[in-house]
Amino acid sequence: MMLKPVNAIIVEDMPIAEKHLMKLLSDNCPHVNVIATYSSAREAIKHLPGLKYDLLFLDVEFNDGYNAFRMLEDLDFNETHIIFTTAFENYRKEASDIDSIKYLLKPVRAEELIKAVERSMQILIGKEKLADIEEQHKAIKTGKLVINTNKVSYFIHPDEIVYMEASGAYTKISYWNEHEIKCLLSAQNLGKYEQMLIGQNFLRVHKKYLINTRYAQSCRRNKLKLAIDHQTIEIDISKDRRKEIIEAIALSNLDF
């Protein structure tokens, strides 16, 4: 399974400990991308607010008079996950009070590091799934369709869809977006969309095509012309149902 890249920052004032942690991450957690390292809490406080990251590997005691908990008081970390790396056992209670992912004692061991990173990933993935569900719910409430491709979900209002074309078990969706017609390949078959869009100006004009009648401009022989903003598309219509199709379009589009 390919893991999502995770951006991380290390705050560590011992160069040997920083080097050790970097080597462990490189060897065991290649999906963790260390975007910055800082050797003091003061330096980290100065730069962290301008960076976007998921994981913070944080030493507890620093040579500049700060400790990790004072540093955290000075910063707002929002959804950042914190993994403490320290030689001191006695700060474990303070670490648990701020809901850190893990408290790792130096020298950090590979198996403990892997567990900490995996726990962080599980939390991140869970939050992403929840955010996706909330986004889908909002889209559905506003009348949009959730179009699931192999990698991404898109939210498109039916009025934006010009036509749909069957492609085996998939459906090619052509829709109007930012002054051009764009296409998506949905994992749903065309029959599913036909059922979803009943009563919304959509008409099955061919075994391969479902059109939005709002964009129907003219019909010549067995070709139907769809038009939007000076762009036209010709698609086939069923020969046997030509009269029925023209009448249905005319009823839904009085200018046809």
C-alpha positions as CSV (number, residue, x, y, z in Angstrom):
1,M,0.0,0.0,0.0
2,M,1.4,3.4,-1.0
3,L,1.4,5.8,2.0
4,K,0.6,9.5,1.6
5,P,3.6,11.7,2.0
6,V,3.8,13.4,5.4
7,N,5.7,16.7,6.0
8,A,7.7,16.7,9.2
9,I,9.9,19.1,11.2
10,I,12.6,18.2,13.7
11,V,13.5,20.4,16.7
12,E,16.6,19.0,18.3
13,D,19.7,20.7,19.8
14,M,22.0,17.7,19.7
15,P,23.4,17.2,16.1
16,I,24.1,13.5,16.8
17,A,20.5,12.9,17.9
18,E,19.1,14.8,14.9
19,K,21.3,12.8,12.5
20,H,20.2,9.5,14.1
21,L,16.5,10.4,13.8
22,M,16.9,11.5,10.2
23,K,18.6,8.2,9.4
24,L,15.9,6.2,11.1
25,L,13.2,8.1,9.2
26,S,15.0,7.6,5.8
27,D,15.5,3.9,6.4
28,N,12.1,3.0,7.9
29,C,9.6,5.8,7.0
30,P,10.5,7.0,3.5
31,H,7.0,8.7,3.2
32,V,8.0,11.1,5.9
33,N,9.5,14.2,4.3
34,V,11.6,16.3,6.7
35,I,11.1,19.8,5.4
36,A,13.1,21.6,8.1
37,T,15.2,21.1,11.2
38,Y,15.9,23.6,14.0
39,S,18.6,23.4,16.7
40,S,16.8,25.6,19.3
41,A,13.3,26.3,20.5
42,R,13.7,30.0,19.8
43,E,14.7,29.3,16.2
44,A,11.7,27.0,15.8
45,I,9.3,29.5,17.3
46,K,10.5,32.1,14.8
47,H,10.0,29.9,11.7
48,L,7.3,27.3,12.4
49,P,4.2,29.7,12.0
50,G,5.1,30.1,8.3
51,L,5.3,26.4,7.5
52,K,2.7,23.7,6.7
53,Y,3.5,20.3,8.2
54,D,1.9,17.3,9.8
55,L,4.4,15.9,12.2
56,L,6.7,17.6,14.8
57,F,9.6,15.7,16.3
58,L,10.3,17.6,19.5
59,D,13.1,17.4,22.0
60,V,12.1,18.4,25.6
61,E,15.1,20.3,27.0
62,F,17.0,22.9,25.0
63,N,20.2,24.8,25.5
64,D,18.6,28.2,25.0
65,G,16.7,28.1,28.3
66,Y,13.4,26.9,26.8
67,N,11.8,23.5,27.2
68,A,9.3,21.9,24.8
69,F,6.2,22.8,26.9
70,R,7.1,26.5,27.2
71,M,7.7,26.5,23.4
72,L,4.2,24.9,22.8
73,E,2.6,27.7,24.9
74,D,4.1,30.3,22.6
75,L,2.7,28.6,19.4
76,D,-0.6,27.5,18.1
77,F,-0.2,24.0,16.5
78,N,-3.8,23.3,15.5
79,E,-3.8,19.8,13.9
80,T,0.0,19.1,14.2
81,H,0.9,15.8,15.7
82,I,3.8,15.9,18.2
83,I,6.3,13.1,18.8
84,F,8.6,13.8,21.7
85,T,12.2,12.6,21.6
86,T,14.0,13.0,24.8
87,A,16.6,11.4,27.2
88,F,14.4,12.3,30.2
89,E,11.7,10.0,31.5
90,N,10.3,12.5,34.0
91,Y,8.4,14.6,31.3
92,R,6.1,11.8,30.3
93,K,3.1,13.2,32.3
94,E,3.4,16.7,30.7
95,A,3.6,15.1,27.3
96,S,0.4,13.1,27.8
97,D,-1.4,16.2,29.0
98,I,-1.0,17.8,25.6
99,D,-2.2,14.7,23.7
100,S,1.1,13.9,22.0
101,I,1.3,10.9,19.6
102,K,4.3,9.3,21.4
103,Y,7.0,9.8,23.9
104,L,10.2,8.3,22.6
105,L,13.3,7.9,24.8
106,K,16.7,8.4,23.3
107,P,18.3,6.7,21.7
108,V,15.2,6.3,19.6
109,R,14.6,2.8,18.4
110,A,13.4,2.0,14.9
111,E,10.4,-0.1,15.9
112,E,9.2,2.6,18.3
113,L,9.5,5.3,15.7
114,I,7.6,3.3,13.1
115,K,4.7,2.7,15.6
116,A,4.6,6.5,16.4
117,V,4.5,7.4,12.7
118,E,1.9,4.8,11.9
119,R,-0.3,6.1,14.7
120,S,0.0,9.6,13.4
121,M,-0.9,8.3,9.9
122,Q,-4.0,6.6,11.2
123,I,-5.2,9.8,12.8
124,L,-4.5,11.8,9.7
125,I,-6.4,9.4,7.4
126,G,-9.3,9.2,9.8
127,K,-9.6,13.0,9.8
128,E,-9.4,13.1,6.0
129,K,-12.1,10.6,5.7
130,L,-14.4,12.6,8.0
131,A,-13.6,15.8,6.1
132,D,-14.5,13.9,2.8
133,I,-17.8,12.7,4.3
134,E,-18.7,16.3,5.4
135,E,-17.8,17.7,2.0
136,Q,-19.9,15.1,0.2
137,H,-22.9,15.9,2.5
138,K,-22.6,19.6,1.8
139,A,-22.4,18.9,-1.9
140,I,-25.5,16.6,-1.9
141,K,-27.5,19.2,0.0
142,T,-26.8,21.8,-2.7
143,G,-28.0,19.4,-5.4
144,K,-24.5,18.4,-6.7
145,L,-23.5,15.0,-7.8
146,V,-20.6,13.2,-6.2
147,I,-18.5,12.0,-9.1
148,N,-16.0,9.3,-8.0
149,T,-13.0,8.7,-10.2
150,N,-10.2,6.3,-9.5
151,K,-8.3,8.8,-7.4
152,V,-10.5,11.8,-6.6
153,S,-14.1,12.8,-5.9
154,Y,-15.6,15.8,-7.8
155,F,-18.8,17.7,-6.9
156,I,-20.7,18.8,-10.0
157,H,-24.1,20.3,-10.3
158,P,-26.3,18.6,-13.0
159,D,-26.8,21.9,-14.8
160,E,-23.1,22.0,-15.6
161,I,-23.2,18.5,-17.3
162,V,-23.5,18.7,-21.0
163,Y,-23.7,15.0,-21.7
164,M,-22.5,11.6,-20.5
165,E,-21.1,8.7,-22.6
166,A,-20.9,5.1,-21.6
167,S,-17.4,3.6,-21.6
168,G,-17.8,0.0,-20.7
169,A,-18.5,-0.2,-16.9
170,Y,-17.5,3.5,-16.6
171,T,-19.0,6.8,-17.7
172,K,-17.3,9.7,-19.4
173,I,-18.8,12.9,-18.1
174,S,-18.4,16.1,-20.2
175,Y,-19.2,19.2,-18.2
176,W,-18.9,23.0,-18.5
177,N,-16.3,24.6,-16.3
178,E,-14.5,27.9,-16.5
179,H,-15.4,28.6,-20.2
180,E,-14.5,25.2,-21.5
181,I,-15.8,21.6,-21.6
182,K,-13.9,19.3,-19.3
183,C,-14.1,15.5,-19.0
184,L,-14.1,13.0,-16.1
185,L,-14.1,9.3,-16.1
186,S,-16.5,8.1,-13.4
187,A,-16.4,4.7,-11.9
188,Q,-20.3,4.5,-12.1
189,N,-22.0,3.1,-15.2
190,L,-24.3,5.2,-17.3
191,G,-27.5,3.4,-16.2
192,K,-26.9,4.6,-12.6
193,Y,-26.7,8.2,-13.7
194,E,-29.8,7.8,-15.8
195,Q,-31.7,6.8,-12.7
196,M,-30.2,9.6,-10.6
197,L,-31.1,12.3,-13.1
198,I,-34.7,11.3,-13.9
199,G,-36.8,14.5,-13.9
200,Q,-33.8,16.8,-14.2
201,N,-33.8,17.6,-18.0
202,F,-31.7,14.5,-18.8
203,L,-32.6,12.1,-21.6
204,R,-31.1,8.8,-22.8
205,V,-30.9,9.4,-26.6
206,H,-28.7,6.4,-27.4
207,K,-27.4,3.3,-25.6
208,K,-24.1,5.2,-25.3
209,Y,-25.4,8.7,-24.5
210,L,-27.3,10.6,-21.8
211,I,-27.7,14.3,-22.6
212,N,-28.7,17.4,-20.8
213,T,-31.6,18.7,-22.9
214,R,-30.8,22.3,-21.9
215,Y,-27.9,22.2,-24.4
216,A,-29.8,20.6,-27.3
217,Q,-29.7,22.9,-30.3
218,S,-30.8,21.0,-33.4
219,C,-31.2,17.5,-34.8
220,R,-30.3,16.5,-38.4
221,R,-30.9,12.9,-39.4
222,N,-29.5,10.8,-36.6
223,K,-27.1,13.4,-35.2
224,L,-28.0,15.7,-32.3
225,K,-26.1,19.0,-31.9
226,L,-25.4,20.2,-28.4
227,A,-24.2,23.8,-28.0
228,I,-22.8,25.9,-25.2
229,D,-21.1,29.3,-25.4
230,H,-20.3,29.0,-29.2
231,Q,-19.0,25.4,-28.7
232,T,-20.9,22.6,-30.4
233,I,-20.8,18.8,-30.1
234,E,-22.5,16.2,-32.3
235,I,-23.6,12.9,-30.9
236,D,-25.5,9.9,-32.2
237,I,-29.1,9.3,-31.3
238,S,-31.1,6.1,-31.6
239,K,-32.6,5.7,-35.1
240,D,-35.6,3.7,-33.8
241,R,-36.4,6.4,-31.2
242,R,-35.7,9.5,-33.2
243,K,-39.2,10.9,-33.2
244,E,-39.7,10.1,-29.5
245,I,-36.4,11.8,-28.6
246,I,-37.1,15.0,-30.6
247,E,-40.6,15.3,-29.0
248,A,-39.1,14.7,-25.5
249,I,-36.4,17.4,-26.0
250,A,-39.0,19.8,-27.4
251,L,-41.2,19.4,-24.3
252,S,-38.3,20.2,-22.0
253,N,-36.7,22.9,-24.2
254,L,-39.4,25.0,-25.9
255,D,-36.8,26.8,-28.1
256,F,-35.6,23.5,-29.7
